[in-house]
Amino acid sequence: MSTATRSLPRTIGAHAVLLTYTVIALFPVIIVIMNSFKSRAGIFGAPLTPPTPKTFDLIGYTTVIGQGDFIHYFQNSLVVTVASLFFVLLFGAMAAFALSEYRFRGNTMMGLYLALGIMIPIRLGTVAILQLMVASGLVNTLTALILVYTAQGLPLAVFILSEFMKQVSDDLKNAGRIDGLSEYTIFFRLVLPLVRPSMATVAVFTMIPIWNDLWFPLILAPSEETKTVTLGAQLFLGQFVTNWNAILAALSLAIMPVLILYVIFSRQLIRGITSGAVK
């Protein structure tokens, strides 16, 4: 029996497992988006079927846009996420370059210390973080969220990027030094373009927890001016009556940036994941 014949059942089995996982992962997203275009009766009457001319209704979207000040919440989430991603990628890449390029006393211990940030949830320090923000006068500001999310994303960014930067050719960097390039120029013009797949991987893995987080916006920025999308969606949750049309519409709109980011960086993300697996 040829190798191709023997590997065919394995290939079919692997694709079947991946297809099953994809269906399970996408099923809740499809249900949310599908029911966001239904009336309340359609949601409770047939939640697993697509909207029909009888059940199709945009009342959820009109409620979210008209009453929920969703655009403002969306802008807050966008500002917090983009700013946090920028600082995580910038400082994470610079720290990873320093750890992978330079050898100094405590280099290994510094890497292990940063790795602790991956294993220990930042929420364990919520009380201390809140006290620090109160003392700094940053409560109910987007700056507080940006600082927390930057600190939350840095350990994973440093851990991933340092492994990729170790694979960058030393000859390329030494040639740049011979040509008189500064370390900053080598970092920004030679190293960063070569680790773009890993940067995309870090961006996706960092953005999703930030965009979906409810814990820190509820504690650090609960005011109307600083509410994020996830916190703003709570407006439609009531003790006795819940506006499911508005909730599903808000969640559907909140899903869009994550999907767009994945479409944009999907190729770089897959390259980064597969490269890390090969390494």
Sequence and secondary structure as in RCSB ss.txt:
>XXXX:A:sequence
MSTATRSLPRTIGAHAVLLTYTVIALFPVIIVIMNSFKSRAGIFGAPLTPPTPKTFDLIGYTTVIGQGDFIHYFQ
NSLVVTVASLFFVLLFGAMAAFALSEYRFRGNTMMGLYLALGIMIPIRLGTVAILQLMVASGLVNTLTALILVYT
AQGLPLAVFILSEFMKQVSDDLKNAGRIDGLSEYTIFFRLVLPLVRPSMATVAVFTMIPIWNDLWFPLILAPSEE
TKTVTLGAQLFLGQFVTNWNAILAALSLAIMPVLILYVIFSRQLIRGITSGAVK
>XXXX:A:secstr
  HHHHHHHHHHHHHHHHHHHHHHHHHHHHHHHHHTTB HHHHHH TTS   TTTB  HHHHHHHHHS HHHHHH
HHHHHHHHHHHHHHHHHHHHHHHHHH   TTHHHHHHHHHHHHHS GGGGHHHHHHHHHHHT TTSHHHHHHHHH
HHHHHHHHHHHHHHHTTS HHHHHHHHHTT  HHHIIIIIIGGGGHHHHHHHHHHHHHHHHH  HHHHHH  STT
T  HHHHGGGG  SS   HHHHHHHHHHHHHHHHHHHHHHHHHHHHHHHHHHH 
